[in-house]
């Protein structure tokens, strides 16, 4: 995502490595075992899904994992608030 000529968010394709060592298809229980202090909130469109959010210390950026059926379905990272936009665009 680009806003005001600044890249504010990027989606990671399955198989792309990241600093969290989490991948698409991984179980949420595995993620929470590795990262027990993460923030988990309900998914807007999937009543059984969630967003697993890793905020930077200054809360200006985050990595957001989407979960459905107990598995990670997508990974994105970027600046707040863009990274948490549900639809992915303005």
C-alpha positions as CSV (number, residue, x, y, z in Angstrom):
1,X,0.0,0.0,0.0
2,X,1.2,3.5,-0.9
3,X,-0.1,6.6,0.8
4,X,1.1,10.1,0.0
5,X,4.0,8.5,-1.9
6,X,5.1,6.4,1.1
7,X,5.0,2.6,1.2
8,X,2.9,2.0,4.4
9,X,2.1,-1.7,4.1
10,X,3.2,-4.9,2.4
11,X,1.6,-8.3,2.1
12,X,3.9,-11.3,2.4
13,X,3.4,-14.2,0.0
14,X,3.4,-17.8,1.4
15,X,7.0,-18.9,1.9
16,X,8.4,-15.5,2.5
17,X,10.6,-15.5,5.6
18,X,10.1,-13.0,8.4
19,X,11.7,-12.0,11.7
20,X,8.9,-13.7,13.6
21,X,9.6,-17.1,12.1
22,X,5.9,-17.5,11.3
23,X,4.5,-18.8,8.0
24,X,1.2,-19.1,6.2
25,X,-0.4,-22.4,7.2
26,X,1.2,-22.5,10.6
27,X,-1.2,-23.1,13.6
28,X,-2.1,-20.3,15.8
29,X,-1.2,-22.4,18.8
30,X,2.4,-22.7,17.5
31,X,2.5,-18.9,17.0
32,X,1.3,-18.2,20.5
33,X,3.7,-20.7,22.0
34,X,6.6,-18.9,20.2
35,X,5.2,-15.4,21.0
36,X,2.9,-15.6,24.2
37,X,2.5,-11.8,24.6
38,X,1.0,-11.1,21.2
39,X,-2.4,-9.3,20.8
40,X,-5.2,-11.4,19.4
41,X,-8.5,-9.7,18.3
42,X,-11.6,-11.1,16.5
43,X,-11.7,-11.1,12.7
44,X,-14.1,-8.6,11.2
45,X,-15.5,-11.0,8.6
46,X,-14.8,-14.5,9.9
47,X,-16.7,-15.1,13.1
48,X,-14.3,-17.9,14.1
49,X,-11.1,-16.1,12.8
50,X,-8.7,-13.7,14.4
51,X,-6.0,-11.1,13.8
52,X,-2.7,-11.9,15.6
53,X,-0.9,-8.5,16.0
54,X,2.7,-7.9,16.8
55,X,3.3,-4.2,17.6
56,X,6.6,-2.4,17.5
57,X,7.8,-1.0,20.9
58,X,6.8,2.5,19.8
59,X,3.5,1.3,18.4
60,X,4.2,3.0,15.0
61,X,4.4,-0.3,13.1
62,X,3.2,-3.9,13.3
63,X,3.0,-7.3,11.8
64,X,-0.5,-8.6,11.4
65,X,-1.3,-12.3,10.8
66,X,-4.8,-13.3,9.8
67,X,-6.1,-16.6,11.1
68,X,-8.9,-18.8,10.0
69,X,-9.6,-22.4,11.0
70,X,-6.8,-22.3,13.5
71,X,-4.2,-21.6,10.8
72,X,-2.4,-18.5,9.6
73,X,-3.9,-17.5,6.3
74,X,-2.0,-14.2,5.5
75,X,0.8,-12.0,6.8
76,X,1.3,-8.3,6.3
77,X,3.5,-5.7,7.9
78,X,3.7,-1.9,7.9
79,X,3.0,1.4,9.5
80,X,0.0,2.1,11.8
81,X,-2.8,2.6,11.0
82,X,-2.4,1.2,7.4
83,X,-1.3,-2.2,8.5
84,X,-4.5,-2.8,10.4
85,X,-6.9,-1.6,7.7
86,X,-9.3,-4.5,7.1
87,X,-9.9,-4.1,3.4
88,X,-6.3,-3.4,2.6
89,X,-6.9,-0.1,0.8
90,X,-8.4,3.3,1.3
